[in-house]
Each structure stands twice: as structure tokens, then as C-alpha cells.
Amino acid sequence: MTQSRGRGRAAVGGRGQLRSTARRVVVTGLGAVTPLGLGGDALWTGLLVGRSGIRSLDAPEFAEHPVRIAGTVPVDPTEVLPKTQARRMNRAAQFAVLAAREAWQDAGFAAGGTRDSCLDPERVGISLGTIIGGASVLVAGDRRLRDRGVRGVAPLTAPMTVPSQAASQVSLDLHVTGEARTVVSACASGTEAIGQAVDRIRYGHLDLVLAGGAEAAVTPEVMAAFSAMRALSARNDTPEAASRPFAKDRSGFVNGEGAGVLLLESEEHALARGARIYCEAAGWGLSADAHHLAAPDPTGNGVASALRRAVADAGANLADVVHINAHATATVDGDLAEAAALSTVFGATDGAVPVPVTALKGSLGHLQGAAGGVEAVATALTLHHGVIPPTIGCDDLDDAVPLDLVRNIARPLPGHGDLALSNSFGFGGHNAVLALRRR
């Protein structure tokens, strides 16, 4: 996929013929389910005041685990959704449906989806990222098989296991028939799903797309796997301070869950219906490290490529970037690689990065496939309100991190420039960067 199109350039259609000039894409709705609570307001308010959504895992199944903390959603989605509907979904799909409903209604559409609007459902799509999907359902099925035999396995185990269930359930819930795609690219999944949606609208395939990510992987099996890698913070006694992005004493990420969804829309469609516009979804960039199964390239070269491609795809210059929402999981090597990339791309002669950076995983933990969606929601709100939420957990910035990190107290967005970047990177060297432009 070419990542140097810029705004207003012609695109080549599937049969080799030029399509119309690329359309601008805007964000008209936002929805979130996070460790800070249900809804975008809970997310934004919690981030601004520096609240942590990381808490202890008190269930007996985690009692013998070396890590017993996670960023868990404090609301049971089965108590919000109709029971019949909820029991046909895995937990990630439940989060996705709630976030998509909020984004849909936030954009000014009726709660019943395309059935209750004047929209053509064929011109509306879904693009969601995830990593594990309904793996916990498969594990539960395996336990039932061992305990009760073949007849003990629930009949909906298979459709509730596939990673695409979140997208399909949003499609069912809002009667979206244009398309329902799923992106699986490790922790870059949510951001890449949003980028794919931008292009589907840009080049005339769709008019609106619900895009983002959903994940629910706080399970004993997943926690044990990450613990075996020694990737997790084990600060069980102080869960609210366990995730420490860019800090000298960071010791690993905190696993988390949730969903974040943006309603993307062609600008002409949004203006025609008088929609409120948060910002422009201006561009995106991808790259691959080709370095290691799990570790990032310490040079940050792959990340730097994705950053440059996102800015170029937005038809912008590096000087236009006014804010960066960092991936910053609080792992030792990952944070250094991202800082190196930011210094390479945006650093002055001494390597210092003058662009204000924030790292939200101090408040949320690492939401895996949902991270890109939730952090894109936060970045859109940053542009809309003109305020950068602070990073918490970084009391002592690593000397090897030459960043202007917004810490502990929110800061006004600088008046110059108009572009904000939201970074997501994943195991295997998947790098994705979303560029949003303030109106």
C-alpha cells in the first residue's frame, strides 16, 4: 500500500482506472469503554485529572499469579446490554458494541442504527482491530470439553471465538451492511483499522465507517503468558502507579481491556447534514521493523518511517505536528525505541523533541488491540478541546528519553501547527501512526 498520497491526489480504482479526487475524512462521533469507565466523557475526565484505572485482580483464578493487576473495565457490559444479546457475544464484542453505539449517537444518528436513519446501509462500514478476540471463549470450551465431554461445549463457541466477532456484532446491532472488516496486527491493530477506514472513505467506497479497536484479554491464560515473557509490571501493591511510561523505574506494561470507536465520515457528507466535527482524519502510515519476534528495533527506524509516512499522507510537514500521543507501554526497550524514533524525526540538533508528548497507558494500562482506538479517541478530544491530558506514573523521566513529556498536569495545546499523531506498535514489528488535524 502506498503511503505517500497526500490530500487531493487521485486514486487508482480496482480495475486500474482513476477514481475521483480523494475526499477529506472527518471525525463526527466518539465512543469508548475503558478502565476509566463507560463512555467518552469518563475517559476524558479521568485522563485530564490524572486518574488511574488500573486495579487489583481479586478473583481466585489469579491468586497464584505473579502479576495480579490490570486495567479492567469497572462496568459489567452484560448489565448494560440486553441479556439475550450479551450472551451471544464475547467480552471484546460487548465492549465494541457499547463504544460503537456511543460513537453512532454522538454523531447525531438515532440509536437504532441505519434502520432509523436516512442513511444507505450499503454506504456505511465497520473497521475494527483486535488481537485475541474471543480466545477466552475457546479456553472455556476446552474446559467444558474436558469436564463434561463433547455435549458440554456451548453451541455458539465457534462464532464467539473468531476475532471478527466484534465487527460482526456491531454490524448486527446497527444494521451496517456496507462491510465489516477486522484488522489483526498485534498492538497496532486499532490504529491500522482506523487508517484502513480512512482510505475506504477517501476513495469513494463508503461514506461513513465506525472504526477503532476492542479487546478483552485479562484472563489467567493471557496474564500467565505475558508473565512468562517478563513483560508485565509486577507492582501488585500499588496498582494505580504500576504503569510508568518513559520513567527511569519502568518495569513493564500493565495488561488492560476496553474499546474505542470513532465515526469517520466524508467531509461533504458531514457538512451536508450539519454534523459537529471533532477534527479531520488526515492520514496514516504503516511500516514493519523486520527485526524480532517480540522485541522492537532499538534504532526506532521502522517507527520513524511510519511517523514520516503518516505526516506525508496528511499532506503536511513535520513542522505542522503540534502533539504526539505516544504508544509508550512502559517496557524498558519499547519506550527507548519510540523515543529514539521521535528524536530522529522531530529532534533538534541535540536530539531533544520540542513537540509535546503524552503517554496515556499510565492511566489505562495497555489495552492491546483496543489501545489504538481508545488513544485515537483521546487524541481527537485533545484537538477538539485544545488541551493535552497528562502522563501519570512518570515521576522521574528517563535521561535517555529526550521528550517534552506532559506530566501530572494537563497543558494547553500549542497555538501553532495543526496536526496530532497517535502511535501504535506491536509484537513482530507492526508500526501504525494516525494523523489527525484540528479544524
PyMOL commands that set and color helices and strands:
alter all, ss='L'
color gray80, all
select helices_A, chain A and resi 40-48+60-62+77-79+83-86+91-106+113-116+121-123+135-148+150-152+157-161+165-174+186-202+220-228+239-241+267-272+301-313+318-320+332-346+361-364+368-385
alter helices_A, ss='H'
color red, helices_A
select strands_A, chain A and resi 10-12+18-21+25-34+37-38+54-56+69-71+124-129+179-183+208-216+257-266+279-288+321-325+353-358+387-388+403-405+411-412+419-426+430-437
alter strands_A, ss='S'
color yellow, strands_A
deselect
rebuild
show_as cartoon
